[in-house]
Amino acid sequence: MNSNYYKLAKVLTQFSTNLKEGDRVLIDVLETPEEMVVALIREARKLGAIPFVNIQQSVVSRELFMDASEGQFHIASQWELARMKKMDAYIAIRGSNNIFEQSDVSAQKMSLAMREMKPVLDWRVKKTRWVVLRWPTSAMAQQAGMSTEAFEDFYFKVCTLDYSKMIPGMDALKILMEKTDQVFIKGPGTHLKFSIKGIPAIPCGGNYNIPDGEVFSCPIKDSVEGTITFNAPTTYQGKSFDNIQLTFSKGKIVKATSSDSVSLNNILDSDEGARYIGEFAIAFNPYIQEPMRDILFDEKICGSFHFTPGQAYEEADNGNKSQVHWDMVSIQRPEYGGGEIYFDNQLIRKEGLFLPTALQKLNPEFLIKD
């Protein structure tokens, strides 16, 4: 069996979810090789944990979504929640042979599904030790503009990175963010101001997402002013978006344009909270350099930050509630036009590199050195 599978399974069971004797863990997979599922089962059992498995296929999920009623989603939510309440940990691996498989599912059906399944998501996030990651497929290799073999090599390098190297720099960034009131971000098409005063900062170094590498906080809900332009393409609810630009007044998105402005605004009109921001994060994974329309990778791009319309996380909460949580990414490295981030008038990152000494441990030359 592929040794990379066992190396990754050990990261997920030992480091990310920290499985212990008697822990019940749900292994939830979508279009993932059986060998990887077997590796996870075996590594979980080595630690004394009790593995449970759920296997999904995106084509089947699409068919269910196409004509499902509210009652059907509600029943599905009830049994999924009942199962989740029995779990101590959750490992999800999501492969996809076609990232646009659900593109012809109506926005109304997607919104209904997200609303009904939200209690399951909330329980999983708040009550279990969890980690979510993608599985490398030929479709992902195409998105990344790489051969299948080269992409798989890249994937396992990224996902089995020694995330413990991030801890000193993340701790320093957390302390600085929690001392900060005003944030100012500038770059091409971006002139944005907001406050993060009193909001916790949360380091993410391989505990919840693989790949990982960010510290996130959240703006005071009504403090966001100005305009931001995102230079990384994105997908949401099975649709593709490029060149998203958002303009804010008193925290609310008052203007939103993109390559598909109609669909963008339909999503932002899902509920009242969708036009307010629920997360601000600074990312620094040294191996992830280019966007590939996969948010678990793209939100960790070296030298990027993301700004998220919708639901705030409980750990860094500004009170915003929404069924939407859409991470939108801007890359500030020179080849993407550069950019700067200021905390209380102190320049802390320029063209994707941290300047304060304690934060330089998050720059690529430190994280990837032997």
URMOKA-V238326 format. One line per field, one symbol per residue. burial: 1 if it has 16 or more other ideal C-beta (glycine too) atoms within 10 Angstrom, else 0. A space follows every 10 residues. Layout:
BEGIN
burial = ???
END
This chain:
BEGIN
burial = 0001110111 1110111010 0011111111 1110011011 1011001010 1000000100 0100100100 0010011001 1001001111 1111110010 1100100011 1111111001 1011000111 1111111011 1011010000 1101110111 1010110011 0111011001 0011111001 0111110010 1111111111 1111111111 1111010111 1111111111 1001111100 1010010101 0011111101 0011111111 1111111101 1111111111 1111111111 1110010101 0111111111 1110011111 1110000111 0111000010 1111011000
END
